[in-house]
Amino acid sequence: MFCTNCAQPVSHGQRFCSSCGAVQAVEPAFHGNETAHVYPFAPPAGQGYLDVGGWILFFCVAHVVLGPVRLFSHHSSAPTSTDWLYRILIFFGIVVGVLLVTRIAYALDVLKAYFLASFLLNGIVFLQAMRGAMGSLDDGSMAFMGRPLGGVAATIIWFLYFRNSLRVKATYGRNI
């Protein structure tokens, strides 16, 4: 069998093309004297093909559940402007996670804005830490630089996943 969308080889009974994520027509399966009909999956109008799962679900849970935990576990007597920006970013992440789970049509567009905000905030904080660390390379300044650098790396990795994943394409009908 071949994909009806991109003409790549597809295994018999496979519901989605592994190359482009398009839904494949599945022929009825016969088991002995019974006939079990397997129909192609038809998503609700305007929504994606698959339920949210895998790494997408992990991303959503991490932002919706663990985001508030991270927000409230970091107590600071006098929050700085950077702390406030991180708090806003965490709330933005919660909104993005909820939109992704509910598969709202514009969820990937909001996710793109979230990635841009996260990359910019972590990049700016990292550059500020680099500038401040040039005078003294003690353990405290190096530990502070690890937080935004890890944030930049995580943002890039998640962006690449949502940009290239076949599961994202199959779930939302497109990638970012």
C-alpha positions in Angstrom: 0.0 0.0 0.0 1.0 3.6 -0.5 0.0 6.8 1.2 -2.8 8.6 -0.6 -1.2 12.0 0.3 2.6 11.6 -0.3 2.8 8.2 -2.1 5.3 6.8 0.5 5.0 3.1 1.4 2.5 2.4 4.2 2.1 -1.0 6.0 -1.2 -2.8 5.6 -3.6 -1.7 8.3 -1.5 1.4 9.3 -3.9 4.3 10.2 -1.4 7.1 9.7 1.4 7.7 7.2 4.8 7.7 9.0 6.1 10.2 6.5 3.4 12.9 6.4 0.9 11.9 9.1 -2.0 11.7 6.7 -5.0 9.4 7.7 -5.0 6.2 5.7 -8.1 4.2 4.6 -8.1 0.9 6.4 -9.6 -2.1 4.8 -12.1 -4.3 6.8 -10.4 -7.1 8.7 -11.7 -10.6 8.7 -11.4 -13.0 11.7 -12.7 -16.5 11.0 -16.5 -16.4 10.5 -16.9 -13.0 12.0 -16.3 -9.7 10.3 -14.8 -6.9 12.2 -14.9 -3.6 10.4 -12.1 -1.2 10.9 -12.9 2.3 9.8 -10.5 5.1 9.2 -10.3 7.5 12.1 -12.4 10.6 11.4 -11.5 13.5 13.7 -14.1 16.0 14.8 -14.3 19.0 12.4 -11.6 21.5 13.0 -9.6 19.3 15.4 -6.5 17.1 15.1 -6.2 13.5 14.3 -4.9 12.0 17.5 -5.5 12.4 21.2 -2.9 14.4 23.0 -0.3 12.0 24.2 3.4 11.1 24.3 5.9 14.0 24.5 3.1 16.5 23.8 1.3 15.3 27.0 4.5 15.4 28.9 5.1 19.0 27.8 1.5 20.0 28.9 1.7 18.3 32.3 5.2 19.8 32.9 3.8 23.3 32.2 0.3 23.0 33.8 1.2 21.0 36.9 4.9 21.5 37.5 4.9 25.1 36.5 2.9 26.3 39.5 5.0 24.0 41.8 8.1 25.7 40.5 6.5 29.1 40.8 5.5 28.6 44.5 8.5 26.7 45.6 10.9 29.5 44.8 10.3 32.0 47.6 12.0 35.3 47.4 11.6 38.0 50.0 12.0 40.8 47.5 11.3 39.5 43.9 13.4 41.2 41.3 12.1 42.2 37.8 13.6 39.0 36.4 11.6 37.0 39.0 8.4 38.7 37.9 9.2 38.0 34.3 9.8 34.3 35.0 6.4 34.2 36.9 4.7 35.7 33.9 6.4 33.2 31.7 5.2 30.3 34.0 1.6 31.6 33.8 2.0 31.9 30.0 3.2 28.2 30.0 0.2 27.1 31.9 -2.1 28.8 29.3 -0.1 27.1 26.5 -0.4 23.7 28.2 -4.2 24.0 28.6 -4.6 25.2 25.0 -2.5 22.3 23.7 -4.4 19.7 25.7 -7.8 21.0 24.5 -6.4 21.2 20.9 -7.7 24.7 20.3 -7.1 25.7 16.6 -4.6 28.5 17.5 -2.7 26.5 20.2 0.4 26.1 18.1 0.5 29.8 17.3 0.3 30.7 21.0 3.0 28.0 21.6 5.3 29.8 19.1 4.8 33.0 21.0 5.6 31.2 24.2 8.8 29.8 22.8 9.9 33.2 21.5 9.2 34.8 24.9 11.0 32.0 26.8 14.0 32.2 24.5 14.3 36.0 24.8 13.8 36.1 28.6 16.3 33.3 29.2 18.8 34.7 26.6 18.6 38.2 28.2 19.1 36.8 31.7 22.0 34.7 30.5 23.7 37.6 28.9 23.2 39.7 32.1 24.7 36.9 34.1 27.6 36.6 31.8 28.3 40.4 32.0 28.1 40.2 35.8 30.2 37.1 36.0 33.1 38.6 34.1 34.2 40.5 37.2 34.1 37.5 39.5 33.9 33.8 38.6 32.6 32.4 41.9 30.3 29.5 42.4 27.2 31.7 42.9 27.5 33.5 39.6 28.1 30.2 37.7 25.1 28.6 39.3 22.9 31.6 38.4 24.1 31.3 34.7 22.9 27.7 34.6 19.2 28.5 35.1 18.8 30.7 32.0 21.2 28.6 29.9 19.2 25.5 30.7 16.0 27.4 29.8 17.5 28.4 26.4 18.5 24.8 25.7 15.1 23.4 26.8 13.3 26.0 24.7 15.3 25.1 21.6 14.8 21.4 22.1 11.0 21.7 22.6 10.8 24.1 19.6 12.6 21.5 17.4 10.3 18.8 18.7 7.1 20.7 17.9 8.5 21.8 14.6 9.5 18.3 13.3 7.4 15.7 15.1 5.1 13.6 13.1 2.9 13.1 16.2 2.4 16.9 16.5 1.4 16.9 12.8 -1.0 14.1 13.3 -2.5 15.6 16.4 -2.9 19.2 15.3 -2.9 18.8 11.5 0.4 20.8 11.2 3.6 21.6 12.9 4.8 25.0 14.2 
